[in-house]
Amino acid sequence: MHVSAIIAAGGRGARLGGDRPKQFLSLGGRPVLQRSVDAFVLSDRIADVVVALPRGLVDQVPDYLRGCAKPVEVVEGGKRRQDSVANAFALVAGRADVVVIHDAARPLVSIDLIRRTVDAAVECGAAIAALPATDTVKRGDASRIIVDTLPRGEIFLAQTPQAFRVGVLHDALALASRSADATDEAALAEQAGYRVRLIDGDQRNLKITDADDLEVAERLIGAPARSHADVTTLRIGNGYDLHRLVAGRRLVLGGVIIPFEKGLDGHSDSDAVCHAVTDAILGGAAAGDIGRHFPDTDAAWKDADSLALLGRAARIVAETGFFVVNVDVVVIAERPKLEPYVDAMRANLARALGVEVDRVSVKGKTNEGVDSTGAGASIAAHAVALVSRS
Ligand code: MG
């Protein structure tokens, strides 16, 4: 099942003041668009992401859209929302089974909501996140006189994500090319005759349209008032690991297979660098440790690819509401010389963590011949990770 995500970021609205469209504004230190894209990159349901940027801005692609852990492509948005989505759909229509569309202006979408919406669309063809109305709903005329009071139990307020099997979205967008402005894709799917299921949305998944919304979103993520320091959202994590060097094993460090006469002994591939980083990011989020999530008593993790486990740990951290700011690792090995492999390790770790490579540092050290590591009987790794509340 190949699921592609389309992030609709084509709006040029700059109602929040300044000349930057709202999706490029910073929310708690990260741009609104980056938060939206990161949620989909981190979702295990999503294979790739296409971002529809405002016309005229595709040659100024922000750095955070490059070097993500999954393929992220950029297309030029159209005049109307449905035109932007159609441009992005043209890229994914040939490879996707299901397409999920999300407004860039909803940066607090949860990985859980993405999963539930996608799974419902897989099952029934089309599904959207929506909230039941809690206020009484009135219909008014042009002079603001109430015409009708609608039965509240039947009213739902649509959010995104909205997910569709590829054939459903194809038919919906075909209708869009001939019809008036649609404010969401579900409306087009309904007009095309499809049944669209309502999934329980999330109050946190608000749409940022004005300065008040931005303030509410900052409160929701626990970001301090902009006049205060950012420290209350930052946490540090520490990780350490050591494995014995033995004959007859491959040496794997930071996901790189290093030619050497010995390898690290253990249950998994015994990649001490990945293990130390995994514990560091889990520690920053106070989300347990590698032994709790991937116990070596469980046969599932025998000879496990520790880089893949690190990717899973990054998702656990994201689900607890944190994202990784940076990671710094010290690897202690008397031999072999690690310097030639450091950049490949950094690239692997960055990919698993879903961050740019310049946020990952790896340094090799020797132990000057002292103790077991210095005697060449083991390799050890220390890591620190800074995480921030997202
Ligand atoms: Mg280990």
Residues whose N, C-alpha, C, O or C-beta is under 5 A from the ligand:
A	BS01	MG	D241 H275
